[in-house]
Amino acid sequence: MATGGQHGGGRPGEECARAAEVAEALSISIEELETRVQHLTTALTNRPRIEHAVGMLMVLMSCREDLAVAALKQVSQTTNRKLLQIADLLTANVGTGEPVPPDVRDALDLVLPPRQR
């Protein structure tokens, strides 16, 4: 039986230190979870835009989804632009008839089969 307000036989100073450690760990966990939620929300928002561009490349290249994704990634890496930016450029420019920027066009020329250029 605990006496003097102590539980588990620990000293009050030790209990306070342990409580502080637990509070800090919970705080870090909450921050990590908030970050994960933010990343997942961003992914859910961006995914359809990327999938739209992948679908366009699948039609242009007459290829499977994995190859279209690889091509989109290659264009992103070659042009040193974010994947989402490349996806948005491709889908927006098709809708408006505007040409894509020259560096993106050059990178597309490297990944698209000659008949699709």
N, C-alpha and C positions, 0 to 999 in steps of 0.2 A: 504494500500500500504506500502511495506517495505521501510524503509529509512536507509541510512548509511550502506548498504550492509547486513543488518540483514534480516532474513526471519523468519516469524512466531513469531516475537516479542521476541525471546529469546536473551539473552546476548551472546556475542561472546564466552566467557569462557564456558558457558553452552552448546553452540552448538559444541564446540571442544570436550567437555567431552562426549557428546552424540555420536558424530562421532567416538570417540575412542571406546566406548562401542559397537557400531554397527560393527566396524572393528574387534574387538576381537570376537564377536559372530560369524561373518562370518568365521573367521580363525578357530574357534573351529568346526564349521559345516563342513568346508572343510576337516579338519583332520579326523573327524568322518566318512565322506563319503569315504575318501581314505582307512580308516581301513575297512569299510564295503566291499568295492570293493576287497580289498586283501583277506578278509575272504571268499567272494563268489567265487573268482577265485580259492582259495584253495579247497573249497567244490566241485566245478565243476571238478577239477582235480582228487580229491580223490574218489568221488562218484562211478565211474565205477569200481574201484578196490575193494571197499567194496561190491558193488552189485554182482561182480563176486564170491566172497567168500560166500555171502548169497545164491546165486544160487547153489553153491556146497553143502552147508549145506541142502538146500531144497531137493536135490536129495538124499543125505545120510540119512536124517531123514524122508523122505517122508512126508514133512509138508508144511504148508503155509509159505509165506514170513515173516509174522509178527513173527512167532515162530522161524524161522531161524535167524532173526535179533536179537531176544531176546537171542538166544543161543550164537550168536557171541558176543553180549555185555557181557553176563555172562562169557565167556571165557576171554574176555578182562579184566573184573573186577577181576576175580579169579587170573589171572596171573600178574595183575598190569602192563599191557602193553596197549599201545594205540590201539584202535579199528583198525586203518589203519595198524598197525604193524602186528596184528593177521591176518587180511585179506591177507596181502602180504605174510606172512609165509605160510598160507594155500594154496594159489594159486601157489606160487613159488615151494613149495615142491611137489605138485601134478605133476607139469610139469617136475621136475627133478627126482622124485622118492625118494628123500631124506626124511628121517623121520622128523617130526616136533620136536622142542625141547621138552624135557620131561615134563616141566611144562605146556606147551600148550596141549600135549597129555593127561596128567592127567585131565586137565580142560575139554577137549573134551569128555573124558570118562564119566565125570559127566553129560554132557548135551545130548550126543548121546544115543539113545536107545540101549540096549544090543546087538541086532542083527547087529548093524552097527559098532561095535567096531572092 
